[in-house]
Amino acid sequence: MHGKKGSASLSTSTDMKKIREKEAELIKLKNKVKAQNSSKSKEPSEGAELEKDVESNTAAEPEDRTSHLVKTLEMARGKRLLICIKGYPDPDNIATSLALSHMCSGFEIQSTIVHFDQISHHENRALVKKLDLDIEEYSEQFDYTSYDYFAINDSQNTELPIKIPETCELLVFVDHHKKLGSVKGHFVDIRETAGSTSAIYGEYLTDSRFGFSGDSMEGSRIATALMHGIRSDTDNFVNAMPIDYKASEFLSKFVDKDLLSLISRQSIPAKTMDLTQIALQRKDIRGTFMFSGVGYVREEDRDGIGQCADYLLNREGIDTVVVYGVVGGEFVDGSLRTKSHVLDPDKWIKDVFGQDQHGVFYGGGRKDKGGFQIPLGVFGKCSDRELLWILIKKTIDELFYNKIGVEDSESAGD
Ligand SMILES: [Mn+2]
């Protein structure tokens, strides 16, 4: 978005100054070209005026802030930082804590994310779990005396439920709520014009000095969390401000879509989310089919298999989903969902699994859904659950592959 160059790690403030100057030059140049292109007239006065305008208003401001942040983190190199989540952890404060922690690691700042209130909503608990976040709930045993600095995101003030030693200074404070009094800290960025704190962090990350790229798992995890924070705080962009859109545009390049859709589906019960996560990890896509064996499922979570199949059917390019698992250690239970116009769930399941010795089919269906239940019988007593699952999965997958293989060769003649 802004003058982008190869990422550089900074060691001295003179280096930083040089980079800063070069960037200013680059921006100037860019604006000049922009001005020339947009105003097709070759009048020099008009172009010059626009250039001045852009420079004084938009371009310089975020750059200055980011430079200040870089300088601040540089100053704290090698130190320990306590990142505090105030109030109930929510998508915006969780994502920005994660982003800050990541940015700090580039400056060899060791950080810990701590929250004081319990994570109440199941979707936020799921968020923490899905993102595999390393955040700690504060307890009496937690030793916060060894930190050099602390940081707060997404909060109106700096009051904490713990008494931080006086030597521990506020390093970073970033928020988008209405400003209340003044905050004393090394880096303070309060922007009431932002719909989310995540958007402000998105803006920082556009700066090449943070070397942020979505190539790594970590990068895409952070982008996904920030995108979720923006969506969550702006009521899915209904109340978004320009910076929220701008940051989203940047972050969208790195977002893990599966993960984002998983963590932003708030109506799914947490247990189904867990199951869906597993199903996604173990997905086996064959043409327009998605099969997924989720392993052992508790009896009370049986419904999750169907809900999870429902959800996975939304995935692009997939027509039919089959999710199955071992329920209660006694049955292989599975659900089929399809949006195909040619697949008949009832026939498909009956073809695949056939019937037992009494002539009863193992499953069936109607219209767009179906299910099956295969008793494990005496095999359910197998003491090696892992081995049993491998056996079950192999058997069922082969039945599926045979079925779609037959269909493939049938339709090949078309
Ligand atoms: Mn917020």
Residues whose N, C-alpha, C, O or C-beta is under 5 A from the ligand:
A	BS01	MN	D92 D154 S196 T197 D233
